[in-house]
Amino acid sequence: MEQMNVVLALNQTLPYEFHWTTGKIIILPLTVLLVLLAIVGNGLVIISWILHSYLRTPSNALLVSLSVTDLLVAIFGISLTLQDQLLGSWKIGETMCFIWIFSNFGITFVSSMHLVLIAVDRYRILFHGVSYLQSRTIKSALRPVLYLWLFAVALMSPLYLDWNGTVHYGQHPKLPEGSLDCQSRRISSWRLLLILNFIGFPSVALVLLYYNIYKELKRRFRKSLASYNPGEDTAAINLSSKESGKDELASDSIVQDVMTRKTEVVAEKERKAAKTLGFLVVAFLVCWTPYFTVVIASVINPNISKSFFHFARIMGAINSGINPLIYAVSSGDFRRGFRQTLTKSWCR
């Protein structure tokens, strides 16, 4: 009863075309928090990369490019979604409607494909080694990003060629007179093409790439154990033991201890790599599966509520907010850069 009274009180204080629901009371604070997280997190990655030269490496350039893209998603995607939810209808014009639709599909596509580029970069470092590292520069690392943006523009060409056919901008029959609506029309072929490109293909590519990376790391770990020769350490330790007056039993114990340190170090590296790679893939799939499901369902049933699309879209956008935590915070150099950046800002 109290919850109903709160909702009624809120509805009386807002414009007539907007009505609070329990879902909006839950989603709106989550959306605001997500926007702040994405702006602060990705902004910190970008500023740290600019300020600290030791962060300006090819691998980190891809991370920063991802942060720039995720920042655009937060500003033009999540924030405008919040505006549409809060005011109950579209209030900021047709141009911003175009930018919002492009962000929802085009910029999100570029963001998800950045994850694939990062996976490919790590794959090539692992399998091609020195030959790849010697030819890799910041410029060469960022060149595929330019191609991604060009492809995103081409992918969104129906927006330019058939705006009225792909986007509904105008009076919505379910809204009060004078309330405008901005959303992509639920055209099966175009929406399915977009979804397959910015969710389906990256998901498959990420799973395959990271599976092969994990498998190679595991193979190298086993090979290092098989090729380990305790005889070399035994000779060195026996010599040291004789010089210090220790018996052979003590030296054998030391040899076992040395081997067990080596084994645990390699195992720990493998465990961390497997955990990080697994979390990256799972986070992407968990964040975007709801949206993928809702879009597929809308093709079957066009009458699915707009609220489901908003919620699923926010779930997908969470990936943009947590990417700095996944990719940058796990790096010791970035953690150092964050501390230095925040310390300088705080002192000033």
C-alpha positions in Angstrom: 0.0 0.0 0.0 2.8 2.4 0.9 4.5 1.7 -2.4 1.3 2.5 -4.3 1.0 5.8 -2.4 4.5 6.8 -3.3 3.9 6.0 -7.0 0.7 8.1 -7.0 2.4 11.0 -5.2 5.2 11.0 -7.8 2.7 10.9 -10.7 0.9 14.0 -9.4 4.2 16.0 -9.3 5.3 15.2 -12.9 4.1 16.2 -16.4 0.9 14.7 -17.4 2.4 12.4 -20.1 4.7 10.7 -17.6 3.7 8.1 -15.1 5.8 6.3 -12.5 5.7 2.6 -12.3 7.5 0.2 -10.0 9.8 -0.8 -12.9 10.8 2.8 -13.5 11.5 3.4 -9.8 13.9 0.6 -9.9 15.4 1.2 -13.4 16.0 5.0 -13.3 18.4 5.0 -10.3 20.3 2.1 -11.9 20.5 4.0 -15.1 21.9 7.1 -13.4 24.5 5.0 -11.5 25.5 3.3 -14.7 26.0 6.6 -16.5 28.2 7.9 -13.7 30.2 4.7 -13.6 30.8 4.7 -17.3 31.7 8.4 -17.5 34.0 8.3 -14.5 35.6 4.9 -15.2 36.2 5.5 -18.9 37.2 9.1 -18.4 39.8 8.0 -15.9 41.3 5.5 -18.4 41.5 8.2 -21.1 43.0 10.9 -18.8 45.6 8.5 -17.3 46.7 7.4 -20.8 47.2 11.0 -21.9 49.1 12.0 -18.7 51.4 9.1 -18.3 53.8 8.1 -21.1 54.4 4.5 -19.7 50.8 3.7 -20.5 51.1 4.7 -24.1 51.6 1.2 -25.6 49.8 -0.5 -28.5 47.9 -2.8 -26.2 46.8 0.1 -24.0 45.9 2.1 -27.1 43.2 -0.4 -27.8 41.9 -0.2 -24.3 41.8 3.6 -24.5 40.0 3.4 -27.8 37.4 1.1 -26.2 37.0 3.6 -23.3 36.4 6.4 -25.8 33.7 4.3 -27.5 32.1 3.3 -24.2 32.1 6.9 -23.1 30.1 7.8 -26.3 27.7 5.0 -25.5 27.2 6.4 -22.0 26.7 10.0 -23.2 24.6 9.4 -26.4 23.1 6.0 -25.6 22.4 5.5 -21.9 21.8 9.2 -21.0 19.3 9.8 -23.8 17.6 6.6 -22.9 17.3 8.0 -19.4 15.8 11.2 -20.8 13.2 9.3 -22.7 12.2 7.3 -19.7 12.2 10.2 -17.3 10.1 12.6 -19.4 7.8 9.9 -20.9 8.4 11.0 -24.5 11.1 12.3 -26.8 11.7 16.0 -26.1 15.0 16.9 -27.7 14.3 16.8 -31.5 14.8 14.7 -34.5 18.6 15.2 -34.8 19.1 13.8 -31.3 16.8 11.0 -32.2 19.1 10.1 -35.1 22.2 10.2 -32.8 20.4 8.1 -30.2 19.5 5.4 -32.7 23.0 5.5 -34.2 24.5 5.1 -30.7 22.2 2.2 -29.8 23.3 0.2 -32.8 26.4 1.7 -34.6 28.5 2.8 -31.6 27.5 -0.2 -29.6 28.7 -2.4 -32.5 32.1 -0.6 -32.5 32.3 -1.1 -28.7 31.6 -4.9 -28.9 34.0 -5.3 -31.8 36.7 -3.7 -29.8 36.6 -6.7 -27.5 37.3 -8.9 -30.5 40.2 -6.7 -31.6 41.7 -6.9 -28.1 41.3 -10.7 -28.2 42.9 -10.9 -31.6 45.8 -8.8 -30.3 46.4 -11.1 -27.4 46.0 -14.1 -29.6 48.7 -12.9 -32.0 51.0 -12.0 -29.1 50.7 -15.5 -27.8 51.0 -17.4 -31.2 53.2 -15.1 -33.3 55.4 -13.8 -30.5 58.4 -11.7 -31.3 57.7 -11.3 -35.0 54.3 -9.7 -34.2 55.6 -7.5 -31.4 58.4 -6.1 -33.5 56.0 -4.9 -36.2 53.3 -3.6 -33.8 52.9 0.1 -33.2 50.2 2.3 -31.7 49.3 3.4 -35.3 49.0 -0.2 -36.5 47.0 -1.3 -33.5 44.5 1.5 -34.0 44.1 1.1 -37.8 41.5 -1.6 -37.5 39.5 0.7 -35.2 39.1 3.1 -38.2 37.8 0.3 -40.3 35.3 -0.6 -37.5 33.9 2.9 -37.6 33.6 2.9 -41.4 31.9 -0.4 -41.3 29.5 0.9 -38.6 28.6 3.8 -40.7 27.9 1.5 -43.7 25.9 -0.8 -41.4 23.7 2.1 -40.4 23.1 3.2 -44.0 19.4 2.4 -43.9 19.1 5.2 -41.4 20.3 7.7 -44.0 18.6 6.1 -47.0 15.2 5.3 -45.4 14.8 7.3 -42.2 11.0 7.1 -42.2 11.1 3.4 -43.0 13.6 2.4 -40.3 12.8 4.8 -37.4 9.5 5.9 -35.9 9.7 9.6 -35.0 6.4 11.3 -34.3 3.2 11.0 -32.4 2.8 7.5 -30.8 -0.7 6.2 -30.7 -0.3 5.1 -27.0 1.0 8.5 -25.8 -1.0 11.7 -25.2 -1.5 14.3 -27.9 1.7 16.2 -28.6 4.1 13.5 -27.2 6.8 12.4 -29.6 8.3 8.9 -29.8 11.7 7.9 -31.1 12.6 4.2 -31.7 13.8 2.0 -34.5 11.0 0.3 -36.3 10.8 -3.5 -35.7 11.8 -4.5 -39.1 12.9 -8.2 -39.0 15.6 -8.2 -41.6 17.4 -5.0 -40.5 17.2 -5.6 -36.8 18.3 -9.2 -37.1 21.3 -8.1 -39.2 22.3 -5.5 -36.6 21.9 -7.9 -33.7 23.9 -10.6 -35.4 26.7 -8.1 -36.2 27.0 -6.4 -32.8 26.1 -9.3 -30.5 26.1 -12.6 -32.4 29.4 -12.4 -34.3 31.4 -10.9 -31.4 30.1 -13.5 -29.0 31.2 -16.4 -31.2 34.5 -14.8 -32.0 35.3 -14.1 -28.3 34.5 -17.6 -27.2 36.6 -19.1 -30.0 39.6 -16.8 -29.5 39.7 -17.0 -25.7 39.2 -20.8 -25.8 42.2 -21.1 -28.1 44.2 -18.7 -25.9 43.4 -20.7 -22.8 44.2 -24.0 -24.5 47.6 -22.7 -25.6 48.4 -21.4 -22.1 47.5 -24.8 -20.7 49.6 -26.6 -23.3 52.6 -24.4 -22.5 52.2 -25.0 -18.8 52.2 -28.7 -19.2 55.2 -28.5 -21.6 57.1 -26.4 -19.0 56.5 -29.1 -16.4 57.5 -31.9 -18.7 60.7 -30.2 -19.7 61.7 -29.3 -16.2 65.0 -30.9 -15.3 65.6 -31.1 -11.5 69.1 -32.4 -12.2 70.5 -29.0 -13.0 69.1 -27.5 -9.7 70.3 -30.7 -7.9 73.9 -30.2 -9.0 73.8 -26.5 -8.0 72.2 -27.2 -4.7 74.4 -30.2 -3.9 77.5 -28.0 -4.5 76.1 -25.4 -2.2 75.2 -28.0 0.4 78.6 -29.5 0.4 80.2 -26.1 0.8 78.0 -25.3 3.7 78.3 -28.8 5.3 74.6 -29.9 4.6 73.8 -33.5 4.0 72.2 -35.0 0.9 68.9 -35.4 2.6 68.7 -31.7 3.1 69.6 -31.0 -0.5 66.9 -33.4 -1.8 64.4 -31.5 0.3 65.6 -28.2 -1.1 65.3 -29.5 -4.7 61.7 -30.5 -4.0 61.0 -27.1 -2.5 62.5 -25.3 -5.6 60.4 -27.4 -8.0 57.2 -26.8 -5.9 57.8 -23.0 -6.1 58.3 -23.1 -9.9 55.2 -25.2 -10.3 53.0 -23.0 -8.2 54.1 -19.8 -10.0 53.2 -21.2 -13.4 50.0 -22.7 -12.1 49.0 -19.3 -10.5 49.7 -17.5 -13.8 47.5 -20.0 -15.7 44.7 -19.7 -13.1 44.7 -15.9 -13.2 44.7 -15.9 -17.0 41.9 -18.5 -17.2 39.9 -16.6 -14.6 40.3 -13.2 -16.4 39.5 -14.6 -19.8 36.5 -16.5 -18.6 35.1 -13.4 -16.8 35.5 -11.3 -19.9 33.6 -13.6 -22.0 30.9 -14.3 -19.4 30.4 -10.6 -18.6 29.8 -9.8 -22.3 27.4 -12.7 -22.8 25.5 -12.0 -19.6 25.2 -8.3 -20.4 24.0 -8.6 -23.9 22.0 -11.9 -23.9 18.8 -10.1 -22.6 18.8 -7.6 -25.4 19.5 -10.3 -28.0 16.6 -12.3 -26.6 14.2 -9.4 -26.6 15.0 -8.4 -30.1 14.5 -12.0 -31.4 11.2 -12.2 -29.4 10.0 -8.9 -30.9 10.4 -10.4 -34.4 8.0 -13.1 -33.4 5.7 -10.9 -31.3 5.8 -7.2 -32.4 3.7 -6.1 -29.4 6.4 -6.5 -26.7 6.4 -3.6 -24.3 8.9 -0.8 -24.8 9.9 -1.2 -21.1 11.4 -4.6 -21.8 13.6 -3.0 -24.5 14.7 -0.2 -22.1 15.6 -2.7 -19.4 17.5 -5.1 -21.9 19.3 -2.1 -23.4 20.4 -0.9 -20.0 21.7 -4.5 -19.2 23.8 -4.3 -22.4 25.0 -0.9 -21.5 26.3 -2.2 -18.2 29.1 -3.8 -20.3 30.3 -0.3 -21.2 30.4 0.7 -17.6 32.3 -2.3 -16.3 34.8 -2.5 -19.2 37.3 -0.2 -17.4 37.2 -2.5 -14.4 37.8 -5.6 -16.4 40.5 -4.4 -18.8 42.2 -1.5 -17.1 42.0 -2.2 -13.3 43.5 -5.7 -13.9 46.6 -4.0 -15.2 49.2 -3.0 -12.7 50.3 -0.1 -14.9 46.8 1.3 -15.1 46.3 1.0 -11.4 49.4 3.0 -10.9 48.2 5.5 -13.5 44.9 5.8 -11.8 46.5 6.5 -8.4 48.8 9.1 -9.8 46.0 10.8 -11.7 43.6 10.9 -8.8 46.4 12.0 -6.4 47.3 14.9 -8.7 43.6 15.9 -9.1 43.0 15.7 -5.3 46.1 17.7 -4.5 45.1 20.4 -6.9 
